[in-house]
């Protein structure tokens, strides 16, 4: 079976043998634990999901909310032991293709799972392009209830070079090129619905994650993405690029888009804006 390492379409996913793929439903509310209805994603999963899919909680499986308040942002990265336990609960094994999906085109939590697996050295992971909406739109079957797979023993380790958690690293010499994935109005400081202060890290560039998608809500072609990232980054090599957003989730969409475009090696500033503004003494830029 061919391995899928960035994106996969609904028809290709439907054709994969069920015992050769782990499908993960990552539907989530962008507001996270502060959402008006935090149980909605899991409830929607139980009502209808891709056959065989397990459910991933952005707050409890793909983040460690117990570490909030430590300058690590609204969605702190899970510890590698906890993430290994999650994968073991899902019955993951080395070499098993993983496919993550969200409700629709945004693919935010799905991209977070994609990146976490890559952080742990797993490459056989892809995001369903267009999400659950694309699956339903193709007339493919769904099921209700919950899925329990035979558990496995997993002991993965994260690559510390891929994730920046120390804020001081942003001022290291040479400084990385920081790319903010939030909407332009939040980046400019015109509005801030979630975090303590509005604006952006001084010197950060802006590439809203929504710009990675075409009019139909699917990822743009690799060639188009390369062209558009070049317009933002100039001749900066991908290895010097560090992505950020509000809490380290949306930024993974830009990481996925760059990898899909063949621009390999960029990294994540995991605490992102919510971590940056946790210390009022850190500078803020607007405009």
C-alpha positions in Angstrom: 0.0 0.0 0.0 1.3 3.5 -0.9 1.9 5.7 2.1 0.2 9.0 2.5 2.2 11.6 4.3 0.4 15.0 3.9 -3.1 14.8 2.3 -5.5 12.1 1.2 -8.9 12.4 -0.7 -12.1 10.7 0.4 -12.1 8.2 -2.5 -8.6 7.1 -1.8 -9.3 6.7 1.9 -12.5 4.7 1.2 -10.4 2.3 -0.9 -7.9 1.5 1.8 -8.2 -1.9 3.6 -9.8 -1.3 7.0 -7.1 -3.2 8.8 -4.3 -1.1 7.2 -5.4 2.3 8.4 -6.2 4.1 11.6 -8.8 6.8 11.0 -9.1 9.5 13.7 -12.0 11.9 14.0 -10.6 15.2 15.2 -13.6 17.4 15.0 -13.2 20.2 17.6 -14.5 23.6 18.5 -11.8 26.3 17.9 -12.6 27.8 21.3 -11.5 24.5 22.9 -12.3 24.1 26.6 -13.8 27.5 26.7 -16.5 26.7 24.1 -20.1 27.2 24.9 -20.7 23.5 24.3 -17.4 21.6 24.9 -19.1 18.2 24.5 -20.4 18.9 21.0 -17.4 17.4 19.0 -17.7 14.0 20.8 -21.5 14.0 20.6 -21.3 14.6 16.8 -18.8 11.8 16.6 -21.1 9.4 18.3 -24.0 10.5 16.0 -22.1 10.0 12.8 -18.5 9.3 11.7 -16.4 7.5 9.1 -16.6 3.8 9.7 -13.9 2.5 12.0 -12.8 6.0 13.1 -11.8 6.6 16.7 -12.3 10.0 18.4 -9.6 12.4 19.4 -10.2 15.2 21.8 -8.2 18.4 21.1 -8.3 19.3 24.8 -7.6 15.9 26.3 -5.7 13.8 23.7 -3.9 16.4 21.6 -3.1 18.9 24.4 -2.3 18.9 28.1 -4.6 21.4 29.7 -3.1 20.6 33.1 -0.1 22.6 32.0 -2.0 25.8 31.2 -0.8 28.8 33.1 2.8 27.8 32.7 3.5 30.1 29.8 2.8 27.2 27.3 -0.3 28.7 25.7 -4.0 27.7 25.6 -3.2 24.3 24.2 0.1 23.1 25.7 1.6 20.1 24.0 0.9 16.7 25.6 3.8 15.0 27.2 5.2 12.2 25.1 4.2 9.5 27.6 0.6 10.7 27.6 0.5 10.9 23.8 2.0 7.4 23.5 -0.8 6.2 25.8 -3.4 7.8 23.5 -2.0 6.1 20.5 -1.9 2.8 22.5 -5.6 3.2 23.3 -6.3 3.6 19.6 -4.3 0.5 18.8 -1.7 2.3 16.7 1.4 0.3 15.7 4.5 1.3 13.7 3.9 1.3 10.0 0.1 1.7 10.3 -1.3 4.4 8.0 -3.0 7.1 10.0 -5.7 9.5 8.5 -7.0 12.4 10.6 -10.1 14.5 9.7 -12.0 17.5 10.9 -15.6 18.5 10.2 -14.7 20.4 7.0 -12.0 22.2 5.2 -10.3 23.9 8.1 -8.6 20.7 9.3 -7.2 22.4 12.4 -7.2 19.7 15.0 -6.5 17.1 12.3 -3.4 19.0 11.3 -2.4 19.1 15.0 -2.6 15.3 15.2 -0.6 15.1 11.9 2.1 17.3 13.3 2.2 15.5 16.7 2.8 12.2 15.0 5.6 13.8 12.8 7.1 15.2 16.0 7.3 11.6 17.2 9.0 10.5 14.0 5.9 9.0 12.4 5.6 9.7 8.7 2.6 7.5 7.7 0.0 10.1 8.6 -2.2 12.2 6.3 -5.1 14.6 6.7 -8.4 14.0 4.8 -8.7 16.9 2.4 -12.1 18.5 2.8 -12.7 16.6 6.0 -15.9 14.8 7.0 -17.9 17.2 4.7 -16.0 15.8 1.7 -16.6 12.2 2.8 -20.3 12.9 3.2 -20.4 14.9 -0.1 -19.0 11.9 -1.9 -21.9 9.8 -0.7 -19.6 7.5 1.3 -21.0 5.4 4.3 -21.0 6.6 7.9 -21.7 4.9 11.2 -22.8 5.9 14.7 -21.7 4.9 18.2 -18.1 4.6 19.3 -15.2 2.5 18.1 -12.9 0.6 20.4 -9.8 -1.0 18.9 -7.5 -3.6 20.4 -5.0 -1.6 22.5 -1.3 -1.7 21.8 1.9 -0.8 23.7 3.4 2.5 22.4 6.5 4.3 23.6 7.3 7.2 21.2 9.6 10.1 21.8 9.3 13.7 20.6 12.1 15.4 18.5 12.9 18.5 20.6 14.3 20.2 17.5 10.9 20.5 15.8 9.1 22.3 18.6 10.0 25.6 20.2 8.7 26.1 23.7 11.3 28.5 25.1 10.2 32.1 24.2 13.8 33.3 24.2 14.5 31.1 21.2 12.6 33.6 19.1 15.4 36.1 19.8 18.3 33.8 19.2 21.0 34.6 16.7 20.3 34.0 13.9 16.6 34.7 14.6 14.1 32.4 13.0 11.5 33.7 10.6 8.2 33.7 12.4 5.0 33.1 10.5 1.6 33.8 12.2 -1.3 31.7 10.9 -4.1 33.8 12.5 -6.5 35.9 10.5 -5.1 39.2 9.4 -7.3 41.3 11.8 -6.1 39.4 14.8 -2.5 39.6 13.6 -2.8 43.4 13.1 -4.3 43.7 16.6 -7.7 45.0 15.4 -9.5 42.3 17.4 -8.7 39.6 19.9 -11.5 37.2 20.9 -9.5 34.7 22.9 -6.2 36.0 24.3 -5.1 38.6 26.9 -3.8 41.2 24.4 -4.1 41.9 20.7 -1.4 42.2 18.1 1.6 40.0 17.1 5.2 39.1 18.0 7.4 41.9 16.7 8.9 40.9 13.4 6.4 38.1 12.7 5.0 37.7 9.2 1.4 36.8 8.5 0.1 33.9 6.5 -3.6 33.2 7.5 -4.2 29.5 7.4 -7.3 30.0 5.3 -5.1 31.1 2.4 -4.0 27.5 2.0 -7.4 26.5 0.7 -9.1 27.0 -2.7 -12.6 28.3 -3.3 -13.9 24.8 -2.8 -12.3 24.4 0.7 -9.6 22.0 -0.4 -5.9 22.6 -0.2 -4.4 24.4 -3.1 -1.9 22.5 -5.4 1.7 22.1 -4.2 2.9 24.5 -7.0 0.4 27.2 -6.0 1.3 26.8 -2.3 5.0 27.1 -3.1 4.4 30.3 -5.0 2.3 31.8 -2.3 4.7 30.9 0.5 7.6 32.3 -1.5 5.7 35.6 -1.7 5.6 35.7 2.1 9.0 34.2 2.9 11.1 35.4 -0.1 14.3 33.3 -0.3 14.2 32.1 3.4 14.8 28.4 3.5 12.0 26.3 5.2 14.4 25.2 7.9 14.5 28.7 9.2 10.8 29.1 9.4 8.9 28.8 12.6 5.1 28.8 12.6 2.8 30.2 15.3 -0.9 31.1 15.8 -3.1 31.6 18.8 -2.4 28.4 20.7 -0.2 26.2 18.5 -3.1 24.4 16.7 -3.9 26.6 13.6 -0.2 26.9 12.9 0.0 23.2 12.1 -2.2 24.0 9.1 0.6 26.1 7.7 3.1 23.4 8.5 1.0 20.9 6.7 0.6 23.2 3.7 4.4 23.8 3.5 5.1 20.0 3.7 2.5 19.4 1.0 4.2 22.0 -1.2 7.6 20.3 -0.8 8.9 22.9 1.6 10.3 20.7 4.3 11.7 21.3 7.7 9.8 24.3 9.2 9.0 24.2 13.0 6.3 25.1 15.5 6.4 27.8 18.2 4.1 25.7 20.4 3.0 28.3 23.0 2.2 30.7 20.2 0.5 34.1 20.9 -1.4 32.9 24.0 2.0 31.9 25.5 3.8 35.0 24.3 1.3 37.4 26.0 1.2 35.4 29.2 4.1 37.6 30.3 3.0 41.3 30.1 6.6 42.4 29.8 7.0 40.9 26.3 6.7 43.4 23.5 3.7 43.5 21.2 3.4 44.9 17.7 0.3 46.0 15.9 -0.6 47.0 12.4 
